Amino acid sequence: MIFSVIRKHIYQVTVSIFLCCSVIVITAASFNLFAGAADNLESNSAPLELSPFHSDGCSWFPDGNFSNQTLWQQCCFHHDLYYWRGGTEAERRHADNELAHCVTQLGQPQVAQMMLRGVRVGGMPYWPTHFRWGYGWPYSRGYAPLNHSETQMINEQLIKQGVHQTPWALSNTPLLK
């Protein structure tokens, strides 16, 4: 019993340290890019290319706990769909809250809150990471509503890759309603 409690606390401390270190590394590596990202978005009038969807699970966060190492991995997969497609800041906030809700439904409310804090800081579209908001688009897209052409590209890519609907509904979310 005591080992179970100790193991739980070690896990929580490890995850917290991991998140803090990740934020520091991201911040140090991307300070200059963050400052100029808005300028790049304004000057980019050419049509954007959409890369194929990919998911790495929970990125820099564990996919599960000690007893089930993939416990919330499916929650992260659905979250990655939203992050890949991008969109507005409100859509990102909704996707992040849905991630936390999904993990909470699995009986892990403390983990859900740690994940929510991590994605709110580490998932901004201005970080040069493979898991930033709108990572399917070129770096400079930022927060912007999807236009008809982009929505069509998203639908075509998901169909081509055989990715089906998610359980979450976002307004104007192609294939993901």
Backbone as JSON, one array per atom type, in Angstrom:
{
  "sequence": "MIFSVIRKHIYQVTVSIFLCCSVIVITAASFNLFAGAADNLESNSAPLELSPFHSDGCSWFPDGNFSNQTLWQQCCFHHDLYYWRGGTEAERRHADNELAHCVTQLGQPQVAQMMLRGVRVGGMPYWPTHFRWGYGWPYSRGYAPLNHSETQMINEQLIKQGVHQTPWALSNTPLLK",
  "N": [[0.82, -1.19, 0.0], [1.82, 1.31, 0.89], [3.9, 1.57, -0.94], [2.53, 1.87, -3.29], [1.34, 4.39, -2.96], [3.63, 5.98, -2.74], [4.76, 5.51, -5.26], [2.81, 6.68, -6.88], [3.06, 9.39, -6.15], [5.7, 9.89, -6.92], [5.45, 9.56, -9.66], [3.7, 11.73, -10.28], [5.31, 13.92, -9.54], [7.47, 13.54, -11.28], [6.23, 13.89, -13.8], [5.44, 16.57, -13.53], [7.94, 17.89, -13.29], [8.97, 17.21, -15.78], [7.19, 18.58, -17.49], [7.71, 21.26, -16.74], [10.45, 21.51, -17.45], [10.24, 21.06, -20.21], [8.77, 23.29, -21.07], [10.6, 25.32, -20.48], [12.75, 24.66, -22.21], [11.47, 24.87, -24.73], [10.78, 27.59, -24.67], [13.3, 28.86, -24.51], [14.44, 28.05, -26.93], [12.84, 29.19, -28.88], [12.37, 31.96, -28.72], [13.03, 34.16, -30.43], [11.67, 33.44, -32.8], [9.01, 33.48, -31.97], [8.54, 36.2, -31.57], [8.46, 37.24, -34.17], [6.43, 35.9, -35.5], [3.75, 36.79, -35.95], [4.12, 38.83, -37.83], [5.03, 37.35, -40.02], [2.71, 35.9, -40.62], [0.94, 37.86, -41.55], [2.16, 38.65, -43.94], [2.05, 36.46, -45.58], [0.54, 35.5, -48.3], [0.26, 33.53, -50.18], [-1.17, 30.38, -51.24], [-1.52, 27.9, -48.73], [0.25, 24.88, -47.92], [-0.8, 21.66, -46.91], [0.36, 19.33, -44.66], [0.52, 15.7, -44.37], [-1.63, 14.1, -41.95], [-0.39, 13.24, -38.75], [0.21, 11.56, -35.68], [1.79, 11.64, -32.56], [1.0, 10.5, -30.28], [0.91, 11.48, -27.0], [2.8, 13.48, -27.25], [5.28, 15.18, -25.61], [4.55, 14.13, -23.22], [3.66, 11.47, -21.0], [1.92, 8.62, -22.38], [0.21, 7.23, -20.82], [-0.31, 5.71, -17.56], [1.57, 4.0, -14.94], [0.32, 1.5, -14.63], [-1.25, 1.22, -16.92], [0.0, 1.85, -19.77], [-0.9, 3.15, -22.04], [-3.17, 4.54, -21.44], [-4.49, 7.13, -21.77], [-3.89, 7.68, -24.38], [-5.53, 7.6, -26.68], [-7.12, 9.83, -26.26], [-5.23, 11.83, -26.67], [-4.66, 11.37, -29.36], [-7.04, 12.21, -30.66], [-6.96, 14.87, -29.87], [-4.65, 15.63, -31.2], [-5.61, 15.58, -33.84], [-7.17, 17.91, -33.93], [-5.17, 19.8, -33.37], [-3.49, 19.48, -35.56], [-5.1, 20.39, -37.72], [-5.62, 23.01, -36.96], [-6.83, 26.42, -36.64], [-9.0, 28.78, -35.09], [-8.28, 30.69, -32.06], [-10.22, 30.21, -30.15], [-11.18, 27.71, -30.96], [-8.94, 26.18, -30.43], [-8.79, 26.4, -27.63], [-11.16, 25.05, -27.0], [-10.53, 22.46, -27.97], [-8.4, 21.81, -26.25], [-9.71, 21.81, -23.77], [-11.45, 19.68, -24.23], [-9.62, 17.59, -24.39], [-8.73, 17.52, -21.71], [-11.17, 16.86, -20.5], [-11.64, 14.31, -21.6], [-9.49, 12.81, -20.5], [-10.08, 13.1, -17.81], [-12.5, 11.69, -17.71], [-11.49, 9.17, -17.82], [-10.81, 8.69, -15.28], [-8.72, 10.18, -14.26], [-8.32, 12.91, -13.08], [-6.35, 14.69, -11.98], [-4.13, 14.3, -13.61], [-5.27, 15.13, -15.98], [-5.54, 17.89, -15.51], [-2.84, 18.65, -15.32], [-2.05, 18.04, -17.93], [-3.67, 19.81, -19.35], [-2.65, 22.3, -18.53], [-0.09, 22.05, -19.62], [-0.56, 21.83, -22.46], [-1.79, 24.25, -22.95], [0.26, 26.09, -22.6], [2.48, 25.01, -24.05], [1.44, 24.46, -26.6], [1.0, 26.62, -28.27], [0.62, 28.35, -31.43], [2.91, 29.61, -32.23], [5.24, 28.44, -31.37], [8.12, 26.65, -32.43], [7.55, 23.79, -32.86], [6.78, 20.29, -33.37], [4.25, 19.78, -32.56], [2.68, 22.01, -32.3], [-0.16, 24.31, -32.36], [-2.04, 23.96, -35.25], [-0.18, 22.42, -36.69], [-0.17, 21.03, -39.07], [-0.01, 22.83, -41.08], [2.13, 25.31, -42.7], [4.62, 26.96, -40.68], [3.94, 29.71, -40.11], [1.13, 30.16, -39.91], [-0.5, 30.64, -37.61], [-3.22, 31.76, -35.49], [-6.15, 31.46, -37.09], [-9.28, 31.52, -38.79], [-10.4, 28.66, -40.59], [-10.5, 28.64, -44.09], [-12.67, 27.99, -46.95], [-11.21, 26.55, -48.91], [-9.07, 25.5, -47.4], [-10.49, 23.91, -45.59], [-11.51, 22.04, -47.36], [-9.11, 20.85, -48.2], [-8.31, 19.66, -45.77], [-10.38, 17.79, -45.36], [-10.0, 16.14, -47.65], [-7.41, 15.16, -47.15], [-7.76, 13.7, -44.74], [-9.61, 11.76, -45.56], [-8.1, 10.47, -47.54], [-6.11, 9.38, -45.92], [-7.59, 7.68, -44.4], [-8.62, 8.43, -41.93], [-11.05, 8.66, -39.51], [-14.12, 10.06, -38.14], [-14.09, 11.95, -35.07], [-15.04, 11.81, -31.58], [-15.58, 14.34, -30.68], [-17.15, 17.5, -31.1], [-16.57, 20.26, -33.02], [-17.4, 23.51, -34.07], [-17.73, 24.05, -37.52], [-15.84, 22.14, -38.11], [-14.2, 20.15, -40.29], [-15.12, 16.89, -41.26], [-14.94, 16.13, -38.64], [-17.14, 16.45, -37.13]],
  "CA": [[0.0, 0.0, 0.0], [2.69, 2.49, 0.98], [4.66, 1.67, -2.18], [1.6, 2.39, -4.29], [1.22, 5.83, -2.72], [4.92, 6.58, -3.09], [4.9, 5.43, -6.71], [1.9, 7.68, -7.44], [3.65, 10.72, -5.95], [6.9, 9.98, -7.77], [4.95, 9.76, -11.02], [3.2, 13.09, -10.39], [6.46, 14.83, -9.49], [8.21, 13.34, -12.53], [5.48, 14.54, -14.87], [5.51, 18.02, -13.3], [9.3, 18.31, -13.65], [9.06, 17.05, -17.22], [6.46, 19.7, -18.11], [8.45, 22.5, -16.49], [11.67, 21.5, -18.28], [9.83, 21.18, -21.61], [8.4, 24.69, -21.31], [11.84, 26.1, -20.47], [13.47, 24.35, -23.45], [10.74, 25.47, -25.84], [10.88, 29.04, -24.56], [14.67, 29.27, -24.84], [14.73, 27.75, -28.33], [11.97, 29.84, -29.84], [12.04, 33.34, -28.36], [13.09, 35.03, -31.61], [10.62, 33.06, -33.73], [7.74, 33.92, -31.4], [8.41, 37.64, -31.76], [8.17, 37.59, -35.56], [5.43, 35.02, -36.12], [2.59, 37.56, -36.41], [4.51, 39.52, -39.06], [5.05, 36.35, -41.08], [1.34, 35.53, -40.96], [0.35, 38.95, -42.32], [2.78, 38.76, -45.26], [1.92, 35.21, -46.32], [-0.71, 35.48, -49.04], [0.25, 32.37, -51.06], [-1.91, 29.24, -50.68], [-0.73, 27.08, -47.82], [0.29, 23.44, -48.14], [-1.16, 20.88, -45.73], [1.11, 18.08, -44.57], [-0.32, 14.59, -43.93], [-1.85, 14.0, -40.51], [0.35, 12.26, -37.96], [0.07, 11.73, -34.24], [2.83, 10.99, -31.77], [0.42, 10.21, -28.97], [0.83, 12.64, -26.1], [3.98, 14.31, -27.48], [6.3, 15.13, -24.56], [3.86, 13.71, -22.01], [3.42, 10.02, -21.08], [0.65, 8.21, -22.99], [-0.59, 6.55, -19.8], [0.34, 5.63, -16.25], [2.37, 2.79, -14.76], [-0.47, 0.27, -14.79], [-1.76, 1.16, -18.28], [0.9, 2.8, -20.41], [-1.56, 3.85, -23.14], [-4.49, 4.83, -20.9], [-5.11, 8.31, -22.37], [-3.3, 7.91, -25.69], [-6.59, 7.89, -27.64], [-7.49, 11.24, -26.03], [-4.19, 12.63, -27.33], [-4.82, 11.21, -30.81], [-8.12, 13.11, -31.08], [-6.44, 16.22, -29.66], [-3.72, 15.88, -32.3], [-6.39, 15.92, -35.03], [-7.5, 19.33, -33.85], [-3.95, 20.6, -33.46], [-3.01, 19.37, -36.93], [-5.93, 21.21, -38.59], [-5.53, 24.41, -36.56], [-8.04, 27.23, -36.64], [-9.01, 29.96, -34.22], [-7.86, 30.52, -30.67], [-11.36, 29.6, -29.43], [-11.19, 26.28, -31.3], [-7.84, 25.56, -29.69], [-9.22, 26.31, -26.23], [-12.15, 23.97, -26.94], [-9.82, 21.19, -28.13], [-7.64, 21.56, -25.02], [-10.68, 21.44, -22.73], [-11.93, 18.33, -24.55], [-8.55, 16.67, -23.97], [-8.82, 17.4, -20.25], [-12.41, 16.14, -20.19], [-11.43, 12.91, -21.98], [-8.61, 12.18, -19.52], [-10.85, 13.07, -16.56], [-13.46, 10.59, -17.85], [-10.74, 7.93, -17.58], [-10.52, 8.62, -13.85], [-7.42, 10.81, -14.0], [-8.51, 14.37, -13.11], [-5.11, 15.42, -11.71], [-3.34, 14.21, -14.83], [-5.96, 15.98, -16.95], [-5.2, 19.28, -15.24], [-1.44, 18.85, -15.72], [-2.01, 18.05, -19.39], [-4.29, 21.05, -19.81], [-1.66, 23.38, -18.34], [1.0, 21.85, -20.58], [-0.95, 22.15, -23.84], [-2.1, 25.68, -23.05], [1.53, 26.82, -22.74], [3.36, 24.44, -25.07], [0.8, 24.22, -27.89], [0.73, 27.84, -29.04], [1.03, 28.2, -32.83], [4.15, 30.33, -32.49], [6.39, 27.62, -31.0], [8.6, 25.85, -33.56], [7.51, 22.38, -32.46], [5.99, 19.42, -34.24], [2.92, 19.59, -31.98], [2.05, 23.33, -32.11], [-1.49, 24.48, -32.94], [-1.96, 24.1, -36.7], [1.09, 21.86, -37.16], [-0.3, 20.53, -40.44], [0.24, 23.95, -41.98], [3.44, 25.93, -42.48], [4.81, 27.57, -39.36], [3.44, 31.07, -39.88], [-0.32, 30.31, -40.04], [-1.04, 31.24, -36.4], [-4.65, 31.57, -35.22], [-6.99, 32.02, -38.16], [-10.34, 30.59, -39.18], [-10.14, 27.89, -41.82], [-11.34, 29.05, -45.21], [-13.27, 26.86, -47.66], [-10.15, 25.77, -49.56], [-8.35, 24.77, -46.35], [-11.41, 22.88, -45.1], [-11.54, 21.0, -48.38], [-7.83, 20.15, -48.13], [-8.34, 18.84, -44.57], [-11.27, 16.65, -45.64], [-9.35, 15.25, -48.61], [-6.27, 14.49, -46.5], [-8.26, 12.71, -43.78], [-10.19, 10.64, -46.34], [-6.96, 9.78, -48.16], [-5.4, 8.63, -44.89], [-8.51, 6.76, -43.71], [-8.89, 8.89, -40.57], [-12.49, 8.84, -39.39], [-14.63, 11.08, -37.22], [-13.77, 11.91, -33.65], [-16.24, 11.99, -30.78], [-15.76, 15.72, -30.27], [-17.73, 18.36, -32.13], [-16.18, 21.66, -33.1], [-18.12, 24.16, -35.16], [-17.0, 24.15, -38.79], [-14.73, 21.2, -38.15], [-14.45, 19.18, -41.34], [-15.08, 15.46, -40.95], [-14.77, 15.87, -37.22], [-18.39, 16.79, -36.45]],
  "C": [[0.86, 1.25, 0.0], [3.49, 2.68, -0.31], [3.79, 2.21, -3.31], [1.45, 3.9, -4.17], [2.5, 6.54, -3.12], [5.1, 6.6, -4.6], [4.02, 6.48, -7.39], [2.5, 9.08, -7.31], [4.91, 10.91, -6.79], [6.48, 10.24, -9.21], [4.48, 11.2, -11.22], [4.33, 14.11, -10.39], [7.26, 14.74, -10.78], [7.53, 14.05, -13.67], [5.56, 16.05, -14.73], [6.89, 18.57, -13.68], [9.48, 18.26, -15.15], [8.39, 18.21, -17.94], [7.21, 21.01, -17.93], [9.7, 22.58, -17.37], [11.32, 21.68, -19.75], [9.5, 22.62, -21.95], [9.65, 25.57, -21.36], [12.62, 25.89, -21.76], [12.79, 25.0, -24.64], [10.91, 26.98, -25.83], [12.27, 29.52, -24.98], [14.95, 29.1, -26.33], [13.95, 28.62, -29.31], [11.67, 31.31, -29.59], [12.02, 34.25, -29.59], [11.99, 34.7, -32.62], [9.27, 33.55, -33.26], [7.5, 35.39, -31.69], [8.02, 38.0, -33.18], [7.07, 36.79, -36.21], [4.23, 35.79, -36.66], [2.91, 38.3, -37.7], [4.53, 38.56, -40.24], [3.65, 35.99, -41.55], [0.72, 36.59, -41.85], [0.89, 38.97, -43.74], [2.6, 37.51, -46.12], [0.58, 35.14, -47.02], [-0.81, 34.29, -50.0], [-0.57, 31.25, -50.42], [-1.0, 28.37, -49.83], [-0.81, 25.61, -48.19], [-0.05, 22.74, -46.83], [-0.38, 19.58, -45.74], [0.17, 16.96, -44.12], [-0.47, 14.57, -42.4], [-0.95, 12.93, -39.91], [0.14, 12.59, -36.48], [1.22, 11.0, -33.56], [2.32, 10.63, -30.39], [0.37, 11.5, -28.16], [2.09, 13.5, -26.14], [4.99, 14.15, -26.35], [5.71, 14.73, -23.21], [3.65, 12.2, -22.1], [2.04, 9.72, -21.67], [-0.27, 7.52, -22.0], [0.17, 6.54, -18.49], [1.1, 4.31, -16.14], [1.57, 1.52, -15.04], [-1.07, 0.12, -16.18], [-1.03, 2.24, -19.08], [0.31, 3.51, -21.61], [-2.96, 4.33, -22.72], [-5.17, 6.02, -21.59], [-4.54, 8.63, -23.75], [-4.36, 8.25, -26.75], [-7.09, 9.33, -27.48], [-6.5, 12.16, -26.76], [-4.29, 12.54, -28.84], [-5.9, 12.17, -31.32], [-7.69, 14.57, -30.93], [-5.47, 16.59, -30.78], [-4.46, 16.2, -33.61], [-6.74, 17.4, -35.06], [-6.26, 20.2, -34.0], [-3.39, 20.57, -34.88], [-3.78, 20.33, -37.84], [-5.85, 22.69, -38.24], [-6.88, 25.11, -36.58], [-7.89, 28.4, -35.68], [-8.52, 29.64, -32.82], [-8.98, 29.87, -29.85], [-11.46, 28.1, -29.72], [-10.08, 25.54, -30.57], [-8.22, 25.38, -28.22], [-10.22, 25.17, -26.05], [-11.47, 22.61, -27.04], [-9.05, 20.83, -26.87], [-8.57, 21.15, -23.87], [-11.25, 20.05, -22.97], [-10.9, 17.27, -24.19], [-8.63, 16.44, -22.47], [-10.06, 16.62, -19.83], [-12.25, 14.64, -20.47], [-10.59, 12.18, -20.93], [-9.3, 12.09, -18.15], [-11.85, 11.92, -16.57], [-12.79, 9.23, -17.64], [-10.33, 7.78, -16.12], [-9.21, 9.27, -13.45], [-7.54, 12.33, -13.99], [-7.24, 15.18, -12.83], [-4.21, 15.43, -12.95], [-3.95, 15.12, -15.89], [-5.6, 17.45, -16.75], [-3.75, 19.59, -15.58], [-1.33, 18.92, -17.23], [-2.57, 19.36, -19.93], [-3.32, 22.22, -19.66], [-0.53, 23.27, -19.37], [0.63, 22.24, -21.99], [-1.29, 23.62, -24.0], [-0.82, 26.5, -23.25], [2.32, 26.3, -23.95], [2.75, 24.27, -26.45], [0.51, 25.46, -28.71], [1.27, 27.71, -30.46], [2.37, 28.85, -33.15], [5.4, 29.56, -32.08], [6.83, 26.8, -32.22], [8.68, 24.36, -33.2], [6.64, 21.59, -33.43], [4.58, 19.21, -33.7], [2.21, 20.92, -31.72], [0.66, 23.34, -32.74], [-1.33, 24.74, -34.44], [-0.71, 23.49, -37.3], [1.02, 21.22, -38.54], [0.02, 21.58, -41.49], [1.64, 24.49, -41.77], [3.45, 26.74, -41.19], [4.04, 28.86, -39.14], [1.92, 31.23, -39.91], [-0.96, 30.94, -38.81], [-2.48, 30.84, -36.12], [-5.43, 32.23, -36.35], [-8.09, 31.02, -38.47], [-9.95, 29.87, -40.46], [-11.06, 28.4, -42.92], [-11.85, 27.8, -45.94], [-12.22, 25.95, -48.3], [-9.38, 24.92, -48.54], [-9.21, 23.63, -45.79], [-11.47, 21.72, -46.07], [-10.24, 20.18, -48.36], [-7.78, 19.21, -46.92], [-9.18, 17.59, -44.81], [-10.6, 15.65, -46.57], [-8.2, 14.48, -47.97], [-6.74, 13.41, -45.54], [-8.88, 11.51, -44.49], [-9.07, 9.81, -46.94], [-6.23, 8.9, -47.16], [-6.3, 7.66, -44.13], [-8.77, 7.13, -42.27], [-10.37, 9.24, -40.48], [-12.85, 9.84, -38.32], [-14.15, 10.86, -35.8], [-15.06, 12.1, -32.86], [-16.51, 13.44, -30.39], [-16.33, 16.54, -31.41], [-17.2, 19.78, -31.97], [-16.98, 22.29, -34.24], [-17.19, 24.3, -36.36], [-15.81, 23.21, -38.87], [-14.99, 20.15, -39.22], [-14.24, 17.76, -40.86], [-15.07, 15.13, -39.47], [-16.04, 16.21, -36.44], [-19.0, 15.56, -35.82]]
}
